[in-house]
Amino acid sequence: MKHILVIALCLLSLHVVGQSVANKVDLHTWKPPYTLIIPTGWTSERFSIPIEFAPQIPYKGVEEVRFAPGWDKRSSADYWSYAYLWWLEGKPAITAADLQENLKAYYTGLIAQNSANRTMLASKSVPTTTLIKKVKTTSDGVDVYSGTIKMLDYMGQSAITLNCQIHVKNCKEQKRTAVLVEASPKPTDHAIWKTLDSIQQNFTCTK
């Protein structure tokens, strides 16, 4: 999401200082207690939850994003390929239905914010739909989900479908919940998923 979120995220990070401490994390001083790798050539962004463009998502914490090198280049094999972590306070109940609803709100808001200053033809209006299902719970208690996000690609101004894999982990000692989302329009057997999976596989709740 770089030029997407870059506009949204950079504005958000600058806006954080003036927000209520109870609702926002000061990203200028905050240091992540977890480990989330940045693959070679990838870039990152971080902003606060509640999410400004999707305030109906009922969580508090931090979002951290990892963008593939060609994430915003339509000719690239890793266009729209990225991963992000929601580092959430406490242990909110998270089901497939919750993820489906919250991701719909997230992408609907993201598209609206990044389309606000673009000339969008009515014929290019694409409703955001999400479909998420639970795949399994691993032996170490991680809930795994998969699904699709159908939406308007505001960079290409056409419909796009992102495949996604989601891992929800309870970080008990930190009293936090980690939601790791991997997304790409490429099928899950494409090479980009090896890198996306490596971000998830190397995540730890501590440094």
N, C-alpha and C positions, 0 to 999 in steps of 0.2 A: 504494500500500500504506500509506497513511499511518497509519491507526489500527492497522494490522496491524504493519507494520514499525515504526511509531512506538513501540509497546510494546517489540517485540523490539529495535529499533535503538537506542532511547534507553538501554535496559538494557545493550546491548552496548557502547555508547560509554562508559558509566560504568564498565563492568567492565574496559575495556581497560588502564587504568593498572596494575592488579594482575597482569596477565598477563606471561608471558615476552616479553622484547623480541624474541627470535628468532622468535616466532610471531605477534606482534601489532604493529600500528602504533599509536603514541600519537596518537590523533586530536585531543588537546588542543593539540598543538604542530605536527602535520604540516600542510604546505602543499602542495596539489596542484601538480605541475609541468606539468599538461596544461590544456587549455581545454575546459570542458563547460558550455554555456550553461544558464541557468535562464530559460525563457520567462516573459513577463509573467503574474503571477498564480499561477505554479507554485511549489511548495515543494521543499525538498531535505533529504536525510538522508545520512549517511556512516557507514560502519562497517568493521571490519577483516575481512580474510580470512586464515586460515581462518574459516569462518562457524560461529558457535556452534551454530546449529540444523541445520547440514548439514556436520559435520566430515569426512565422507568425501570431500568435494570436494577434490582434491589440489592446491590452489593457495595461494599467499601473495600478499597485496597489500591492496588497498582496494576496497570497493564504494561507489559514489556513486549516489544515486537522485534522480530528478526526478518529482514527483507532479503530475498534472493537478489543477486547482482542485476538481473534483468527484469526484475519484478514490474517495472513501469515501462518496459519496452515491448511493444506489440510483436516485434519480430523475434523476440527471445524465446527460447524453449522454457524459460522459467518465469514467463509473464504471469503476474498475479499469484506467484508462489511465495508463500511466507508462513511464518509460525508466530504465535503469540501466547503469552502466559497471562492469565488473570490470577494474581496473588491476592487472595481474598481473606478478610478478617473472619475468624471463627470457623464454624463448620456448617454452612448453609446447606439445606436439603437440596440436592441437585439431581434431577431425573432427566430422562430423555425429553420429556415434555417441557421441562424448565429450559433446557439447552435450546430446544427448537424455538421456543417463544423469545428467549433472550437474544439469540443470534438473529432472529428476524428483526427485532427492535434495533439491534446493533447495526446491521447492514442497511436497514431502511434509513436510519439516522445518518449514517456515514455517507450514503449516496446523496441524501438531501443536502447535507452540508457541502459536499464537494461539487454538487450540480448547481448550487445557488447562483453562481456567477457565469454559468455556461449557457449558451443558447441551445436548448434541448427541444427537439421537435416532438410534438405530441405522439407521433407514430413510434417514437423511440422509448416511450414510457413503458417500463417493464416492472411489474409488481415483484416484490421480494417474497420468495417462498423458501421455507426451510423444511427439511425432512431429516430427522435424527433418530437413530435407533441404538439401543444398547447391544453391544456385541458380547461382552463378557466382563467378569471381574477376575483379575489376575490373582495368583497365589499370594502376592504381597498386598492385596486389598485395593488395587487401582481399578477403577471403573473405566471401561473402554467403550467408546461410542463411535459410530461412523454415520455419514450422511452426505447430503448435498445442500448447497445454497445457490438458488437460482435468482439472478438479480440483473440490474443494469450495470454494465461496465462503463462507468462514467468517463474513463480515459478513452476507450474505444467507441463509446456511445452506441453500444449494441448489447444484446443479451449475452450473458455468460453464466456458466454453471461451475461452481467450485466444488470439488470433492473435498471432504474433510474427515479428519481423524481427531478424536478428542479423548484425552486422558484426564481423569479427575482423581487427584491424590490427596489424602488427608495427611497434613504435616502436623502431627499431634504435638510435638514438643514446642513448635512455634505458634500453636493455636491458630493455624492458617489452613486454607484449602487452596491447592494449586490446580488450576484448570488450564491444560495445555492444548491448544488448537493448532493443527497443521492443515493448511489449505492450498489447493492448486487446481487449476482446470485440467491438468494432466491426469490420466488414469493412474491408479495407485501402483501399477507395475512400471511406471516411468522412472528413469534414473533420478529425477529430482526428489522423489520420495525417500531415497536413501539418506539424503542430506536432511530433509525434514525430520525423518525418524531419528536421526542422530541427535538432533536438538532435544527431542523428547526423551530419548534413552539416556542422555547424559545429564538430565535435570536431577538435581538433588535439593532437598529442603534446606540444606545448610551449605556454607562455603567449604 
